[in-house]
Amino acid sequence: MKTNRHTLMAKGIMVLLALLVLIFIITFAWFSLPQEENDAHGISVKTKSGSDFEYAIGFQTSQTGGEYLVTDFTNLQAQELDIENLHVPGKYVQDESGNSTDTLRSYNLLYDYNPIDITGDGVTLVRPNMEYGNWKINTGTDDYSIAEANTQYISFDIIVRSKNPATLSLGPKAYAIGASELDSNNEPLPDGSKLTGANVARPSDYATDANSFSRDAIVGAVRVAFIGFDDNGSITADSLMQSLQNDKLATQPSLLWVPRPDLYLNNNGHDQDVSGWTLDTDVADTDEFNLQSAALNDAHYTTYRHQQYNIFNNNSHTVGTNNNSYVHVSSEGDDGCYRFNDSAALTNLAYSKTVHENNQDVTYYYGKIRVRIWVEGTDSESRRALSGGKFRFNFDLTTNV
């Protein structure tokens, strides 16, 4: 996979990921350094025991020939969906003569993936016009480009169905965590962040023996948006599964999530050096920092907000805070792990369809939510100092009638 060298805050990104439990590997290119080998770990999608809904993944890449494809529905605890190996019912491998075999064709959600750092609220994600050398945003122009789904960021749909009308929500146990914060069972270690200390995994090249920190702190820059669809009377259960429905995408997210506000990568005034950097953990919502960067300075920087470049905000041409009510920031639990610690409705399962299965007619109620995942280019952890970090996402998805 080719690596770009671009920047919003003097860095670039490569993101390889997995889903519903998500593992990311993120590589930055700031100065020219040899790039590490990266492996996509795929997607694991699992439901809780006894869950009362089923889900499928809808996606589109150039590998699908522009066609919107949907995987089978499942709620099996052992079921895994690998985003580099997605299978769609009825799509079989064909030989050179055009004859189909019994082998389902494999699709890779990362087929076109060649990301750069971007900024936005999830519904609108943009690449601003950059100064020569891509070292900072060119605030003197209105020029920008709309970021490309599954090229510059990850985008997929979760299509959910239940036997009763219900609401799909993100629940309190949702979290994002650095790989070095996981135990041998891939569960969060107790007592909070394990991203600093002498024996951290994947120590940053910018760390010192006295101030060691892990590249896995890149988790602090990740953003997730869940976006619903506006019903103008034309949405049906079938239409949810047959097209991207970009023309019906809501104008604001149901939820924009900042999962790790407890982390702050501090360059301590050494923005262009490899020394002097530290990682602050257990950051409180009252803490402010003097962010100093060649591209951005903010004497009152706080990690407990989502900030983005406001190209559309009355031509303000500044990095500003998104204070909309749909922005949610994780908080610390009793065990020190930062979780969603709330419940937020994502979409309604309101479109009915009767299907014939197991020799009987069954009525399901369908809904769809779009998930977009990106590394926010204006975030303090979005730096080359955290190149090669790994982390895991756990989405606590629930339905309630």
C-alpha positions in Angstrom: 0.0 0.0 0.0 1.4 3.4 -1.0 2.2 6.0 1.7 1.4 9.6 1.1 3.4 12.5 2.6 0.9 15.2 3.4 0.0 17.2 6.5 -2.5 19.2 8.5 -0.1 19.5 11.4 3.1 18.4 9.8 2.3 14.8 9.4 0.6 12.2 7.2 -1.2 9.0 7.9 -1.7 5.5 6.8 -4.5 3.7 8.6 -5.1 -0.1 8.3 -8.0 -1.2 10.4 -10.6 -3.6 11.5 -14.3 -3.2 12.8 -16.8 -3.6 15.7 -13.8 -4.8 17.5 -11.4 -2.6 15.5 -7.6 -2.8 15.4 -5.7 0.0 13.7 -2.1 0.4 12.7 -1.3 4.0 11.8 1.9 5.1 10.1 2.8 8.8 9.7 5.3 10.3 7.3 6.6 13.6 8.6 10.3 13.7 7.8 11.6 11.1 5.5 12.2 7.9 7.4 12.0 4.3 6.4 8.4 3.1 6.6 7.5 0.2 8.8 5.7 -2.9 7.5 2.0 -2.8 8.3 -0.5 -5.6 8.4 -4.3 -5.1 8.2 -5.7 -7.2 11.0 -9.2 -7.3 9.5 -12.5 -7.0 11.2 -14.0 -8.9 14.1 -17.7 -8.4 14.4 -19.3 -10.1 17.3 -22.6 -9.8 19.1 -23.4 -10.4 22.7 -24.8 -13.7 23.8 -28.6 -13.7 23.3 -28.6 -10.5 21.2 -32.0 -9.8 19.7 -30.8 -8.3 16.4 -28.7 -9.2 13.4 -26.3 -7.1 11.4 -24.7 -7.0 7.9 -22.0 -4.7 6.4 -22.8 -2.6 3.3 -19.9 -1.3 1.3 -18.6 0.0 -2.1 -15.2 0.2 -3.6 -13.8 0.2 -7.2 -13.3 -3.6 -6.7 -17.1 -4.0 -6.5 -17.4 -2.2 -9.9 -19.3 0.6 -8.3 -22.0 -1.8 -7.0 -23.2 -1.5 -3.4 -22.8 -4.9 -1.8 -24.1 -6.3 1.5 -22.8 -9.2 3.4 -25.1 -11.9 5.0 -26.8 -11.0 8.2 -25.4 -12.7 11.3 -25.5 -12.5 15.1 -23.3 -15.5 15.8 -20.8 -14.9 18.6 -18.1 -16.8 16.7 -18.8 -15.0 13.4 -16.0 -12.8 12.2 -16.0 -10.3 9.3 -12.6 -9.6 7.9 -12.7 -6.2 6.0 -10.0 -7.6 3.6 -12.1 -10.7 3.0 -15.8 -9.8 2.8 -18.2 -12.3 1.2 -21.5 -11.4 -0.4 -24.3 -14.0 -1.0 -24.6 -14.8 -4.7 -21.2 -13.4 -5.7 -19.1 -16.5 -6.8 -15.7 -16.8 -8.2 -15.7 -17.3 -12.0 -13.0 -19.1 -14.1 -11.5 -17.8 -17.3 -14.5 -19.2 -19.2 -17.0 -17.3 -17.0 -18.2 -20.4 -15.2 -19.0 -19.9 -11.5 -17.5 -22.1 -8.8 -18.9 -22.8 -5.3 -16.3 -20.4 -3.9 -17.7 -17.0 -2.8 -15.7 -14.1 -4.2 -13.7 -12.1 -1.6 -13.9 -8.3 -1.4 -11.4 -6.0 0.3 -12.7 -2.8 1.9 -9.2 -1.4 1.8 -8.8 -2.1 -2.0 -8.6 1.6 -2.8 -7.3 2.8 0.5 -4.5 5.4 0.2 -5.3 7.8 3.0 -4.1 11.3 4.0 -5.0 13.2 7.1 -8.3 15.1 6.8 -10.6 17.2 9.0 -14.3 17.6 9.6 -17.4 16.4 11.4 -17.9 13.1 9.8 -20.7 14.1 7.4 -18.3 16.5 5.7 -14.7 15.5 5.7 -12.3 17.7 3.7 -8.7 18.1 2.7 -7.9 21.8 2.9 -5.6 23.5 0.4 -2.1 23.2 1.8 0.9 25.5 1.8 3.8 24.4 -0.5 5.4 21.3 1.0 2.2 20.3 2.7 3.4 21.6 6.0 0.3 23.6 7.1 -3.2 24.6 5.9 -3.3 27.6 3.5 -5.8 29.7 5.4 -5.7 32.4 2.7 -7.8 30.4 0.2 -11.3 28.9 0.0 -10.0 25.9 -1.9 -10.5 22.4 -0.6 -11.3 18.9 -1.8 -14.0 16.6 -0.4 -12.3 13.5 1.2 -12.9 10.2 -0.7 -14.6 7.4 1.2 -12.6 4.2 1.5 -9.7 6.0 -0.2 -8.7 8.7 2.4 -10.9 7.5 5.3 -12.9 4.4 6.2 -16.6 4.3 5.5 -19.1 1.4 5.8 -22.7 0.9 6.7 -24.0 -1.3 9.5 -27.4 -2.6 8.5 -29.4 -4.0 11.4 -32.6 -5.9 11.6 -34.8 -7.1 14.5 -38.1 -8.9 14.8 -39.5 -5.8 16.6 -39.3 -2.1 15.9 -36.4 -0.9 17.9 -33.7 1.8 18.3 -30.0 1.0 17.7 -27.7 2.7 20.2 -24.1 2.9 21.1 -23.8 1.8 24.7 -21.7 2.7 27.8 -19.1 -0.1 27.3 -17.8 1.3 24.0 -14.2 2.2 24.2 -11.0 2.7 22.2 -7.7 1.5 23.7 -4.1 1.2 22.8 -2.9 -2.3 22.1 -0.4 -2.0 24.9 -3.3 -1.3 27.3 -4.8 -4.8 26.6 -4.3 -8.0 28.6 -3.7 -11.4 27.2 -7.5 -11.8 26.6 -7.6 -8.5 24.7 -9.5 -6.9 27.5 -8.6 -3.5 29.0 -6.0 -3.7 31.8 -7.1 -2.2 35.1 -6.1 1.2 36.4 -6.2 3.1 33.2 -3.5 4.0 30.6 -0.4 1.8 30.2 1.0 4.0 27.5 3.9 5.4 29.5 6.7 3.8 31.4 10.0 2.1 30.8 8.6 -1.1 29.3 5.8 0.1 27.0 5.2 -1.7 23.8 6.2 0.1 20.6 8.0 3.0 22.2 8.1 6.1 20.2 11.3 7.2 18.5 10.7 10.6 20.2 10.6 9.1 23.7 13.6 9.0 26.1 14.3 6.5 28.8 13.2 9.1 31.3 10.0 9.9 29.4 9.1 6.8 27.5 5.7 6.6 25.8 4.1 4.2 23.3 3.2 4.8 19.7 -0.2 3.4 20.6 -1.2 6.8 22.0 -2.3 7.6 18.4 -5.6 6.4 19.7 -6.1 9.9 21.1 -6.5 11.4 17.5 -9.1 9.0 16.3 -12.7 10.2 15.6 -15.8 8.1 14.8 -19.0 9.5 13.3 -22.3 7.6 13.1 -24.6 9.1 10.5 -28.2 8.3 9.8 -30.4 8.8 6.8 -33.2 11.3 6.4 -36.5 9.7 5.2 -38.3 11.7 2.6 -40.8 9.0 2.1 -38.8 6.9 -0.3 -36.8 4.7 2.1 -37.8 1.1 2.4 -36.2 -2.0 3.9 -35.2 -3.0 0.4 -33.7 0.4 -0.5 -31.6 0.3 2.7 -29.8 -2.8 1.3 -29.6 -1.8 -2.4 -27.7 1.5 -2.5 -25.4 3.9 -0.7 -28.3 6.4 -0.4 -25.8 9.3 -0.3 -28.6 11.6 -1.4 -30.4 10.7 1.9 -27.5 11.0 4.2 -28.3 13.2 7.2 -26.8 16.7 7.3 -25.3 16.1 10.7 -24.1 13.0 12.6 -26.3 11.1 15.1 -23.0 10.9 17.0 -19.5 12.2 16.7 -17.3 10.4 19.3 -14.0 11.5 20.8 -13.0 8.2 22.5 -9.7 9.1 24.2 -9.6 12.7 25.7 -7.3 11.5 28.4 -4.2 11.7 26.2 -2.1 14.7 25.1 1.1 14.5 23.1 3.2 17.4 24.2 6.0 18.6 22.0 7.1 21.1 24.8 8.2 23.6 22.1 10.3 21.0 20.1 8.0 20.7 17.2 10.7 20.0 14.6 13.0 18.0 16.9 12.9 14.4 18.0 13.7 15.2 21.6 11.8 16.9 24.3 8.4 15.2 23.6 6.2 13.8 26.4 2.8 12.1 26.7 0.4 13.3 29.3 -2.1 10.7 30.5 -5.1 11.0 32.8 -5.8 14.4 31.4 -8.8 16.0 33.1 -11.6 18.0 31.4 -10.4 21.1 33.2 -6.8 20.8 31.9 -5.5 23.2 29.2 -2.2 23.1 27.3 -0.1 25.5 25.3 -0.1 23.7 22.0 2.9 24.8 19.9 3.3 23.7 16.4 4.7 25.0 13.1 1.2 24.7 11.7 -1.0 25.5 14.7 -0.7 27.3 18.0 -3.4 27.3 20.7 -2.6 28.5 24.2 -5.9 27.0 25.6 -5.8 23.7 23.9 -8.0 21.0 25.5 -8.4 17.4 24.6 -12.0 17.4 25.7 -13.4 18.8 22.5 -13.5 18.0 18.8 -11.8 20.6 16.8 -11.7 20.9 13.0 -10.8 23.3 10.3 -13.8 25.6 9.7 -13.5 26.1 5.9 -17.4 26.5 5.8 -17.9 28.6 8.9 -18.4 32.1 7.4 -14.9 31.9 5.8 -13.3 32.0 9.2 -10.4 29.9 7.9 -9.4 28.8 11.4 -9.2 25.6 13.5 -12.3 25.8 15.8 -14.2 23.8 18.2 -17.3 21.8 17.2 -19.7 22.4 20.1 -22.8 20.7 18.6 -24.8 18.5 20.9 -24.0 15.4 18.8 -20.3 15.5 19.9 -19.7 13.1 22.8 -16.4 12.7 24.7 -15.6 9.6 26.7 -15.1 9.7 30.4 -13.2 7.7 33.0 -14.8 4.7 34.6 -14.2 3.3 38.0 -11.5 0.9 36.6 -9.6 3.8 35.0 -10.6 2.9 31.4 -12.1 5.6 29.3 -15.4 4.5 27.9 -18.5 6.0 26.3 -20.2 5.8 29.7 -23.6 6.8 28.2 -26.2 5.6 25.7 -26.8 7.5 22.4 -29.4 6.6 19.8 -27.9 6.0 16.4 -30.9 5.0 14.2 -34.4 3.5 14.3 -35.2 0.0 13.0 -38.5 1.1 11.5 -38.7 -0.3 7.9 -40.5 -3.7 7.8 -40.1 -6.5 5.4 -41.4 -10.1 5.5 -38.9 -12.8 4.4 -39.3 -16.6 4.1 -36.8 -18.5 6.1 -36.8 -21.9 7.9 -40.1 -22.7 6.1 -42.0 -19.8 7.6 -42.6 -16.1 7.0 -40.8 -13.8 9.3 -41.2 -10.0 9.5 -38.1 -8.0 10.3 -37.6 -4.3 11.0 -34.6 -2.7 9.3 -32.4 0.3 9.9 -29.0 1.5 8.7 -26.2 3.7 10.1 -23.1 4.9 8.3 -19.8 4.6 10.2 -16.9 6.9 9.3 -13.5 6.6 10.9 -10.6 9.0 10.5 -7.6 10.5 12.2 -8.4 14.2 12.8 -5.5 16.2 11.3 -5.8 19.0 13.8 -5.4 16.8 16.9 -2.3 16.9 19.0 -1.7 13.1 18.8 -1.9 13.1 15.0 1.9 13.3 14.7 4.8 11.2 13.3 6.0 10.7 16.8 3.3 8.0 17.1 4.0 6.3 13.9 3.2 2.6 14.0 0.8 2.7 16.9 -1.9 0.1 17.3 -5.2 0.2 19.1 -8.6 -1.5 19.4 -12.1 -0.2 19.2 -15.0 -1.9 20.9 -18.4 -0.8 19.8 -21.1 -1.6 22.3 -24.1 -1.8 20.0 -27.5 -2.5 21.6 -31.2 -2.4 20.6 -34.1 -1.5 22.7 -37.8 -1.6 21.8 
